[in-house]
Amino acid sequence: MLSVTSVEAQSRFGELIDRSQREPIAVTRRGRTVAYVVSGHDMQALSDVTQRRQEAARWYAHYRAEVLSPSMTQAAAALTDADVTQLVHELR
């Protein structure tokens, strides 16, 4: 992935837009990545993945609310790391 400073990005913006059609470009300021220039296609793909992830999280939350009773949820919340470790070892 190409990396350019913010000053370079300002002076070569047209070139970066063309290059972003082939690969994302990292824009840095003071040695840290602050932005990316990506193609419209790549941005749409990222948006689609984000939307699918949000839908999956909503589905899981709905599923969990239906499957687990409130008492089970409270009991699960009360488990410590040691309790979980013990349960895992017992199941092996």
TORKOL-4160 file (C-alpha; in steps of 0.2 Angstrom, whole numbers, padded with zeros to 4 digits, m for minus):
92
<pt num="1" X="0000" Y="0000" Z="0000"/>
<pt num="2" X="0006" Y="0017" Z="m0005"/>
<pt num="3" X="0009" Y="0029" Z="0009"/>
<pt num="4" X="0010" Y="0048" Z="0007"/>
<pt num="5" X="0011" Y="0063" Z="0018"/>
<pt num="6" X="m0003" Y="0075" Z="0019"/>
<pt num="7" X="0007" Y="0088" Z="0010"/>
<pt num="8" X="0011" Y="0076" Z="m0004"/>
<pt num="9" X="m0008" Y="0071" Z="m0005"/>
<pt num="10" X="m0013" Y="0090" Z="m0007"/>
<pt num="11" X="m0001" Y="0092" Z="m0021"/>
<pt num="12" X="m0004" Y="0075" Z="m0030"/>
<pt num="13" X="m0023" Y="0073" Z="m0026"/>
<pt num="14" X="m0028" Y="0069" Z="m0044"/>
<pt num="15" X="m0014" Y="0056" Z="m0046"/>
<pt num="16" X="m0019" Y="0048" Z="m0029"/>
<pt num="17" X="m0037" Y="0047" Z="m0035"/>
<pt num="18" X="m0032" Y="0038" Z="m0050"/>
<pt num="19" X="m0020" Y="0027" Z="m0040"/>
<pt num="20" X="m0034" Y="0023" Z="m0028"/>
<pt num="21" X="m0043" Y="0013" Z="m0041"/>
<pt num="22" X="m0029" Y="0000" Z="m0040"/>
<pt num="23" X="m0025" Y="0001" Z="m0021"/>
<pt num="24" X="m0029" Y="0010" Z="m0005"/>
<pt num="25" X="m0017" Y="0025" Z="m0001"/>
<pt num="26" X="m0013" Y="0029" Z="0017"/>
<pt num="27" X="m0011" Y="0048" Z="0021"/>
<pt num="28" X="0000" Y="0052" Z="0035"/>
<pt num="29" X="0003" Y="0067" Z="0046"/>
<pt num="30" X="0018" Y="0067" Z="0058"/>
<pt num="31" X="0022" Y="0049" Z="0055"/>
<pt num="32" X="0004" Y="0043" Z="0059"/>
<pt num="33" X="m0009" Y="0037" Z="0047"/>
<pt num="34" X="m0024" Y="0049" Z="0048"/>
<pt num="35" X="m0034" Y="0045" Z="0032"/>
<pt num="36" X="m0035" Y="0033" Z="0017"/>
<pt num="37" X="m0040" Y="0037" Z="m0001"/>
<pt num="38" X="m0050" Y="0022" Z="m0008"/>
<pt num="39" X="m0060" Y="0019" Z="m0024"/>
<pt num="40" X="m0079" Y="0020" Z="m0024"/>
<pt num="41" X="m0079" Y="0002" Z="m0026"/>
<pt num="42" X="m0069" Y="m0002" Z="m0011"/>
<pt num="43" X="m0079" Y="0010" Z="0000"/>
<pt num="44" X="m0095" Y="0002" Z="m0006"/>
<pt num="45" X="m0088" Y="m0015" Z="m0001"/>
<pt num="46" X="m0082" Y="m0008" Z="0016"/>
<pt num="47" X="m0100" Y="m0001" Z="0019"/>
<pt num="48" X="m0108" Y="m0018" Z="0014"/>
<pt num="49" X="m0097" Y="m0027" Z="0027"/>
<pt num="50" X="m0101" Y="m0015" Z="0040"/>
<pt num="51" X="m0120" Y="m0016" Z="0037"/>
<pt num="52" X="m0119" Y="m0035" Z="0037"/>
<pt num="53" X="m0109" Y="m0035" Z="0053"/>
<pt num="54" X="m0122" Y="m0023" Z="0061"/>
<pt num="55" X="m0137" Y="m0035" Z="0055"/>
<pt num="56" X="m0128" Y="m0050" Z="0062"/>
<pt num="57" X="m0126" Y="m0041" Z="0079"/>
<pt num="58" X="m0144" Y="m0036" Z="0079"/>
<pt num="59" X="m0149" Y="m0054" Z="0075"/>
<pt num="60" X="m0138" Y="m0061" Z="0088"/>
<pt num="61" X="m0145" Y="m0049" Z="0101"/>
<pt num="62" X="m0163" Y="m0054" Z="0097"/>
<pt num="63" X="m0158" Y="m0072" Z="0097"/>
<pt num="64" X="m0150" Y="m0071" Z="0113"/>
<pt num="65" X="m0165" Y="m0062" Z="0121"/>
<pt num="66" X="m0177" Y="m0075" Z="0115"/>
<pt num="67" X="m0166" Y="m0090" Z="0120"/>
<pt num="68" X="m0159" Y="m0085" Z="0137"/>
<pt num="69" X="m0171" Y="m0082" Z="0151"/>
<pt num="70" X="m0168" Y="m0067" Z="0162"/>
<pt num="71" X="m0162" Y="m0079" Z="0176"/>
<pt num="72" X="m0150" Y="m0087" Z="0165"/>
<pt num="73" X="m0143" Y="m0070" Z="0159"/>
<pt num="74" X="m0140" Y="m0065" Z="0177"/>
<pt num="75" X="m0132" Y="m0081" Z="0181"/>
<pt num="76" X="m0120" Y="m0080" Z="0166"/>
<pt num="77" X="m0116" Y="m0062" Z="0171"/>
<pt num="78" X="m0111" Y="m0067" Z="0188"/>
<pt num="79" X="m0098" Y="m0080" Z="0182"/>
<pt num="80" X="m0080" Y="m0076" Z="0185"/>
<pt num="81" X="m0065" Y="m0080" Z="0174"/>
<pt num="82" X="m0061" Y="m0094" Z="0186"/>
<pt num="83" X="m0079" Y="m0101" Z="0185"/>
<pt num="84" X="m0078" Y="m0101" Z="0166"/>
<pt num="85" X="m0061" Y="m0109" Z="0166"/>
<pt num="86" X="m0067" Y="m0123" Z="0178"/>
<pt num="87" X="m0082" Y="m0126" Z="0167"/>
<pt num="88" X="m0071" Y="m0128" Z="0151"/>
<pt num="89" X="m0059" Y="m0140" Z="0160"/>
<pt num="90" X="m0074" Y="m0150" Z="0166"/>
<pt num="91" X="m0081" Y="m0152" Z="0148"/>
<pt num="92" X="m0064" Y="m0158" Z="0141"/>
